[in-house]
Amino acid sequence: MEEIVKKRFDTAPRYRAAREDILTQDFYTDLIDKFPSLKKYSKDKVKNIIQMFGDKVQECIINNREGVDLPEQLGTIFIGKYKRDYSLPDYNSSQKIGKLVNHVNTMTDNYGCKIFYTSLSQKYVVKNIEMMTFRPLQEFGKTVGRTFNDNWMRYVDVDTAIPIQKQMKMNFAIKMQDINREKILKNYNEFEL
C-alpha cells in the first residue's frame, strides 16, 4: 500500500524553548560564597574552566566504551547502541518520488545511538539507581552522531526488551566475576590442596 506524502508546511511558526544558562551571576556569587579561594578568578575565567572540563568529559565519553564515571560519585554517562525496530522517513526523497520512502541505514546496520546517564556507578554502591536518557547540547549530539557512524561497533549494546538498570547490574556483576577470577588464579597453587 503506497502512502502519498504531503508537502510540509515550512512557513509555519516554530516553537523554540527558552534557553537557560546556568552560568549566571547568581551561580558565580554562590560559588564564591562556598569557595572563597576562587575569588581571584573572574566570572569569564570560571566559565572557561567549566566549559573546558565539559569538553574533556565529552571527549572521554565518545572515546571510552564504558563511558565516564562523573566526579563526586554523581554517576556514569555512556553511549549505547540499540537496534531500531522502525524506519525513519526520508522526506527529501519522498517529495521527489511522490510516495513515502524510508531511510536505509546501511552504515550502522540499522543501529541507533543514545546517550545514557545512570546513577549506578561502577565503583560505588548507590541505593536508588536511576537510568535515563537526556538531551545533550547540540554540538555534543552532533559529534556523537558523526563518530557513531564510524565506530558503531565500539559502543555498549542496549537491549530494548530488558530494563537498562538490570543490564547495568548484569554488566557490573560480570566485571566483578572477572576481577575475582583473576585474583583467585594469581594465588592458585596446584600443589597446595
N, C-alpha and C positions, 0 to 999 in steps of 0.2 A: 504494500500500500504506500503510495507516494504522498508525501506531505508537501504542500505548497508553502514556500517561505514568503512571508510578507515582509515588505520593506520596513526597516526600522525607522522610527521617528527620531532622527538625530537632533532636531532643533528643540526638543522638549527641555524644560529646565531640569537640571540635575540637582539632587540633594547632596550636599557636602557637609559632613560632620565637622563641628568646630574642633580645631586642633588645640590640644592642651600642651603647654610647655611646662615641665616640672622644674626646670632650672630658672626659677623666678627669683626676685629679690627676697621674698619670704623664705624660700629654701636656703638662700645664701645666709641670711641672718640667723636662721635656726641652726645651720651648720656651724657658724662662728660661735653661737652660744654653747653648742655642745662640745666643740673642739676649738678652744680659744687660740691654740697654736697656729691655726690656719688663717689667722687674721692678716698675716703678712702677704697672703696671696689675694690677688684681685678677683672679682667675680668672673671675668673672662678667663683668667688662668684656671680657676676651679672648673669652669665649664669645659675648657680644652682637656683637662686631665680626665674628666668623666667621659668625654667623647672618645679619647684615646683608649681608655680602658674598655669601653663598649666595642670599639673596632677590634681590639685584640681578642675579646671574648667571641665576637662573631667569626673571626678568622679561625679560632680554635674549634668552634662548633662545626664549621664546614670541614676542617681537616681531620677531626677525630671521629672515628666511627661511633664510639660510645658516648659522644657528647662531652659536655663540660660540667664539672661539679662547681657550683657557684660558691663564693666565699661565705663565711658565717653560717654554713650549713643550710643555705636557702633552698637547695635542691639541685636538679640537673636539667640542662637543656640539651636536646639531641634532635637530629633529623631522622625521621622514619619514612620508609617507603611502604606503599600499600598497593595492592592490585586493584585497579579500578574495575568496578562491575558495570560501569556505564561509559558511554562515549559522549564527548563534548561536541556540539555542533560547530562546524566551520562556516561562519556566517558569510564570509567573503566569497568562498566558492559556491555557497548556496545561492547567493544573489545572482552570480553569473549563470549558473545552470538553471535555476528556477525551481529546484526541489532540494529537500534537506540533505546535506552532505555532512558526515561526521569526520572529525579529525582522526587520522590514522597515526597513532603514536608508535612508530617503529624504532625510534631512538632508544626508548627506555622499556620496550616490550610491554607497553600499556601500564606501566607503573607510574604512580604519582608520589609526591613527597609532601610531608607536613612537618612543621617544626613543633616539637612537643616540649612541655615543661612538666616536671614532676617534682613533688616534694620528697619523693623517695630518693635518698642519697645512697650511693654505692658503699659509702664508708660508715654512715651513721644510721642508727635506728630511729625512725620518726613514728610517733603513734598514729597520727591521722595522715594517711597518704592520699594525695590527690594527683590526678593526671589531667592535663588539659592542653588543648592547642590554643594558640593565641595569634593575634595578628601582629606580625613584626613590622618594623619600619619598612617603607617601600624599597629603599636601597638594599637592605638585608634580604628581603624576599626575592628581589630580582637576582641578587648574587647567588642565593641558594638555588634558584631555578636554573641559572646558567651552569653552575657546577654540577647539579644533579644530572643534567643531560649527558655530561662527560663521565661521571663517576657513580652512576646509579646503583651499581652492584655493591658498592662500599657500605652503604647505609643499612641500618637495622631494619629488618623486615617486620612490619607490624601487621598482625593478623586481625582483620576486622571482626571476626566471629568471637574472638577471645577478648575480654576486657583488658585494657592496657596495663592496669595495675597488676593483674595476675601475670601478664607477660614479663613485666619488670621484675617481679618477685622470682619467677622461674629463672630468668637470666642471672639474677643475683645468686640464687641457690646453686646454679651450675658453676658459676665462677668460684664460689666458696668451696664446692666439692673438688674442683681442680686444684685450688690452693692447698687444701688439706691433703689431697693425694700426693702432691709434690713434697709436702713436709714429711709424710709417712715414708715415702720412697727414699728421702735423704737419710733418714735414721734407720732404715731397714738393714738388718744384718741376717742373712740366711743361716748363719751358723749359731745364732743365739735364738733358740726357740723356747 
